[in-house]
């Protein structure tokens, strides 16, 4: 049965004239455009507004996924580490980041960070100096600064959601050093993905008890206390101040993952 047989034409009229532009059908007022796709491609004259249209953005998004997948496809097992871009180099948290990056490199893990300064730089630095693979996934921001000098393999992104896919897809664990909104965003997204089993055998470590304890207590007392999350959900979070403990959690989860693959 044809579509007309099911729905009929609008207002009982005859089927309107139409023109196809690839998979797109143009009718009525849209028929006034007399140009073709090839003509618009080859004719370099005219305004450049087209590069900001949604269909073109789709191509940019696709290209970012392709570039990210291509660059990271052969990365060994890795851990994504988040933390504040505002952590000064002389701050004790920076030294912890360097030590953590080195410890992860020593067990054969690449480290993935947002590629910025502060805690991210510290982790990249520790991994690179220890002979590990140091990866930075940057983002285009109005106030940001480019990839830090300790990144060995770097990819810059326009879109947060593409970048976040790479953080998850190529890591076997998350470690969150003290950080701000960006760190919190990644923390809760990773917890949601683990809770809904979009990713498995994926530990989430909160490093720095004095910083994270208040948040952990609120999750335990308010979220869990009110029944908004279950016992297994609360158990997804590991709170620690110890580098060896954090690395041990990562290693244990990887061994469990490896046993099932």
RODO-2510 file (C-alpha; in nm, 4 decimals, decimal comma):
residues 261
     n   res          X          Y          Z
     1     x     0,0000     0,0000     0,0000
     2     x     0,1317     0,3452    -0,0877
     3     x     0,1756     0,6168     0,1699
     4     x    -0,0967     0,8187    -0,0045
     5     x    -0,3328     0,5245     0,0453
     6     x    -0,2710     0,5332     0,4162
     7     x    -0,2608     0,9037     0,4881
     8     x    -0,4011     1,0794     0,1812
     9     x    -0,2729     1,4135     0,0553
    10     x    -0,3042     1,7237     0,2772
    11     x    -0,6370     1,9006     0,2318
    12     x    -0,7370     1,6515    -0,0362
    13     x    -0,5031     1,8122    -0,2903
    14     x    -0,2942     1,6365    -0,5525
    15     x     0,0518     1,5179    -0,4616
    16     x     0,2742     1,8300    -0,4539
    17     x     0,5749     1,8720    -0,6753
    18     x     0,8967     1,7706    -0,5116
    19     x     1,2709     1,7653    -0,5643
    20     x     1,5171     1,5280    -0,4040
    21     x     1,8498     1,6428    -0,2656
    22     x     2,0173     1,3178    -0,1717
    23     x     1,7992     1,1693     0,1029
    24     x     1,6178     1,5028     0,1564
    25     x     1,2807     1,5762    -0,0113
    26     x     1,1944     1,9394    -0,0918
    27     x     0,8353     2,0563    -0,1531
    28     x     0,6362     2,3793    -0,1835
    29     x     0,8389     2,6874    -0,0879
    30     x     1,1566     2,4817    -0,0597
    31     x     1,1492     2,4188    -0,4350
    32     x     1,2597     2,7777    -0,4978
    33     x     1,6232     2,6834    -0,4397
    34     x     1,7533     2,6207    -0,7921
    35     x     2,1087     2,5288    -0,6987
    36     x     2,2436     2,1757    -0,6638
    37     x     2,4689     2,0269    -0,3991
    38     x     2,7561     1,9905    -0,6478
    39     x     2,7155     2,3499    -0,7602
    40     x     2,7319     2,4800    -0,4042
    41     x     3,0366     2,2622    -0,3376
    42     x     3,2306     2,3790    -0,6420
    43     x     3,1250     2,7429    -0,6408
    44     x     3,3530     2,9152    -0,3896
    45     x     3,1701     3,2469    -0,4056
    46     x     2,9171     3,3651    -0,1498
    47     x     2,8944     3,3754     0,2295
    48     x     3,0589     3,1203     0,4552
    49     x     2,7651     3,0737     0,6935
    50     x     2,7277     2,7157     0,5732
    51     x     3,0197     2,6023     0,7886
    52     x     2,8111     2,6823     1,0975
    53     x     2,4987     2,4898     0,9971
    54     x     2,3841     2,1771     1,1783
    55     x     2,4408     1,9361     0,8861
    56     x     2,8015     2,0531     0,8616
    57     x     2,8418     2,0161     1,2376
    58     x     2,7400     1,6527     1,2007
    59     x     3,0364     1,6022     0,9677
    60     x     3,2681     1,7717     1,2136
    61     x     3,1374     1,5529     1,4942
    62     x     3,1861     1,2440     1,2794
    63     x     3,5396     1,3500     1,1928
    64     x     3,6237     1,3980     1,5621
    65     x     3,5058     1,0461     1,6409
    66     x     3,7098     0,9071     1,3507
    67     x     4,0226     1,0975     1,4544
    68     x     3,9840     0,9972     1,8184
    69     x     3,9212     0,6304     1,7435
    70     x     4,2115     0,6237     1,5003
    71     x     4,4560     0,7900     1,7383
    72     x     4,3652     0,5783     2,0405
    73     x     4,2822     0,2409     1,8845
    74     x     4,6160     0,0813     1,9759
    75     x     4,6536     0,2343     2,3211
    76     x     4,7353    -0,0304     2,5864
    77     x     4,5255    -0,0612     2,8995
    78     x     4,4765     0,2834     3,0392
    79     x     4,3439     0,4795     3,3345
    80     x     4,1725     0,8151     3,2972
    81     x     4,2687     1,0619     3,5686
    82     x     4,0806     1,3847     3,6322
    83     x     4,1720     1,6808     3,8465
    84     x     4,1763     2,0558     3,8614
    85     x     4,3493     2,2675     3,5982
    86     x     4,4043     2,5227     3,8758
    87     x     4,6323     2,3115     4,0942
    88     x     4,9633     2,5032     4,1274
    89     x     5,2882     2,3179     4,0633
    90     x     5,4056     2,3889     4,4173
    91     x     5,0869     2,2444     4,5717
    92     x     5,1062     1,9020     4,7430
    93     x     4,8261     1,7779     4,5139
    94     x     5,0551     1,8339     4,2138
    95     x     5,3202     1,6109     4,3698
    96     x     5,0530     1,3459     4,4331
    97     x     4,9531     1,3646     4,0664
    98     x     5,3121     1,3095     3,9541
    99     x     5,3474     1,0124     4,1886
   100     x     5,0153     0,8643     4,0764
   101     x     5,1033     0,8955     3,7074
   102     x     5,4370     0,7242     3,7661
   103     x     5,2786     0,4439     3,9713
   104     x     5,0226     0,3723     3,6989
   105     x     5,2972     0,3677     3,4358
   106     x     5,4937     0,1148     3,6414
   107     x     5,2065    -0,1369     3,6278
   108     x     5,1848    -0,0957     3,2510
   109     x     4,8953     0,1486     3,2289
   110     x     4,8822     0,4456     2,9983
   111     x     4,7334     0,7538     3,1600
   112     x     4,4673     0,9682     2,9964
   113     x     4,3949     1,3199     3,1170
   114     x     4,2232     1,6274     2,9816
   115     x     4,5672     1,7424     2,8722
   116     x     4,5549     2,0729     3,0560
   117     x     4,7682     2,2242     3,3326
   118     x     4,7474     2,1641     3,7061
   119     x     4,6632     1,8131     3,8243
   120     x     4,6332     1,6918     3,4648
   121     x     4,9849     1,8075     3,3845
   122     x     5,1141     1,6426     3,7020
   123     x     4,9727     1,3019     3,6057
   124     x     5,0991     1,3311     3,2473
   125     x     5,4395     1,4321     3,3791
   126     x     5,4626     1,1418     3,6220
   127     x     5,3681     0,8884     3,3554
   128     x     5,6021     1,0332     3,0935
   129     x     5,9004     1,0557     3,3287
   130     x     5,8415     0,6938     3,4354
   131     x     5,8526     0,5790     3,0738
   132     x     5,4778     0,5247     3,0365
   133     x     5,2407     0,6496     2,7684
   134     x     5,1049     0,9930     2,8567
   135     x     4,7843     1,0888     2,6710
   136     x     4,6027     1,4216     2,6721
   137     x     4,2561     1,4819     2,5295
   138     x     4,2152     1,8570     2,5019
   139     x     3,9029     2,0662     2,4481
   140     x     3,8435     2,3964     2,2734
   141     x     3,7534     2,6507     2,5418
   142     x     3,7498     3,0330     2,5418
   143     x     3,9956     3,0500     2,8317
   144     x     4,2036     2,7363     2,7962
   145     x     4,5651     2,6957     2,7206
   146     x     4,6413     2,3970     2,4960
   147     x     4,7998     2,0655     2,5807
   148     x     5,0617     2,0546     2,8538
   149     x     5,4220     1,9729     2,7542
   150     x     5,4155     1,6263     2,9162
   151     x     5,1575     1,4855     2,6745
   152     x     5,3130     1,2253     2,4415
   153     x     4,9944     1,1569     2,2424
   154     x     4,7442     1,4387     2,2205
   155     x     4,4085     1,4902     2,0521
   156     x     4,2154     1,8171     2,0618
   157     x     3,8357     1,8178     2,0418
   158     x     3,5656     2,0738     1,9723
   159     x     3,2857     1,8770     2,1366
   160     x     3,2712     1,7670     2,4996
   161     x     3,0573     1,4615     2,4304
   162     x     3,3066     1,3233     2,1761
   163     x     3,5942     1,3789     2,4167
   164     x     3,4014     1,2147     2,7009
   165     x     3,3431     0,9080     2,4861
   166     x     3,7195     0,8742     2,4431
   167     x     3,7784     0,9092     2,8178
   168     x     3,5485     0,6143     2,8794
   169     x     3,6118     0,3945     2,5762
   170     x     3,9876     0,3619     2,6178
   171     x     4,0131     0,3389     2,9978
   172     x     3,9658     0,0564     3,2454
   173     x     3,9318     0,2855     3,5484
   174     x     3,8789     0,6444     3,6591
   175     x     4,0759     0,8214     3,9294
   176     x     3,9499     1,1626     4,0398
   177     x     4,1958     1,3959     4,2055
   178     x     4,0529     1,7097     4,3669
   179     x     3,8841     1,9125     4,0955
   180     x     3,5976     2,1382     3,9971
   181     x     3,2892     2,1173     3,7764
   182     x     3,4640     1,9270     3,4972
   183     x     3,5874     1,6607     3,7369
   184     x     3,2418     1,6331     3,8949
   185     x     3,0816     1,6024     3,5525
   186     x     3,3072     1,3130     3,4556
   187     x     3,2714     1,1521     3,7984
   188     x     2,8933     1,1297     3,7875
   189     x     2,8796     1,0355     3,4208
   190     x     3,1155     0,7445     3,4861
   191     x     2,9112     0,6349     3,7880
   192     x     2,5928     0,6434     3,5791
   193     x     2,7520     0,4372     3,3018
   194     x     2,8749     0,1767     3,5496
   195     x     2,5427     0,1701     3,7370
   196     x     2,3506     0,1110     3,4118
   197     x     2,6085    -0,1462     3,2966
   198     x     2,7109     0,0501     2,9898
   199     x     3,0660    -0,0170     3,1071
   200     x     3,1712    -0,3073     3,3304
   201     x     3,4580    -0,3819     3,5705
   202     x     3,5209    -0,0093     3,5909
   203     x     3,6305     0,1211     3,9336
   204     x     3,5958     0,4878     4,0244
   205     x     3,8530     0,6112     4,2761
   206     x     3,8195     0,9366     4,4687
   207     x     4,1725     1,0295     4,5680
   208     x     4,2047     1,2713     4,8575
   209     x     3,9858     1,1984     5,1595
   210     x     3,9906     1,5498     5,3004
   211     x     3,8604     1,6852     4,9682
   212     x     3,6069     1,4179     4,8758
   213     x     3,4819     1,3077     5,2193
   214     x     3,1993     1,5626     5,2306
   215     x     3,0668     1,4555     4,8906
   216     x     3,1002     1,0882     4,9786
   217     x     2,9141     1,1431     5,3065
   218     x     2,6318     1,3223     5,1234
   219     x     2,6031     1,0416     4,8673
   220     x     2,5975     0,7844     5,1494
   221     x     2,3673     0,9691     5,3899
   222     x     2,1352     1,1552     5,1516
   223     x     2,1291     0,9596     4,8252
   224     x     2,1718     0,6133     4,9736
   225     x     1,9899     0,7019     5,2942
   226     x     1,6824     0,8113     5,0993
   227     x     1,6900     0,5023     4,8811
   228     x     1,7821     0,6893     4,5629
   229     x     2,0773     0,4548     4,5060
   230     x     2,1402     0,1012     4,6241
   231     x     2,4157    -0,0706     4,8184
   232     x     2,5914    -0,1776     4,4967
   233     x     2,5831     0,1791     4,3676
   234     x     2,7490     0,3168     4,6793
   235     x     3,0123     0,0438     4,6555
   236     x     3,1183     0,1757     4,3133
   237     x     3,3094     0,4575     4,4857
   238     x     3,6499     0,3965     4,6417
   239     x     3,7783     0,6716     4,8706
   240     x     4,1494     0,6694     4,9491
   241     x     4,4598     0,8728     5,0305
   242     x     4,7067     0,6014     4,9387
   243     x     4,8763     0,5677     4,5983
   244     x     4,9343     0,1938     4,6400
   245     x     4,5704     0,1439     4,7362
   246     x     4,4465     0,3342     4,4297
   247     x     4,6795     0,1440     4,1962
   248     x     4,5813    -0,1846     4,3611
   249     x     4,2119    -0,1135     4,2943
   250     x     4,2923    -0,0438     3,9298
   251     x     4,5016    -0,3595     3,8970
   252     x     4,2424    -0,5796     4,0666
   253     x     3,9658    -0,4508     3,8401
   254     x     4,1781    -0,5067     3,5310
   255     x     4,2543    -0,8639     3,6316
   256     x     3,8821    -0,9252     3,6855
   257     x     3,8060    -0,7745     3,3446
   258     x     4,0801    -0,9797     3,1783
   259     x     3,9426    -1,3009     3,3291
   260     x     3,6127    -1,2460     3,1488
   261     x     3,7536    -1,1530     2,8077
***
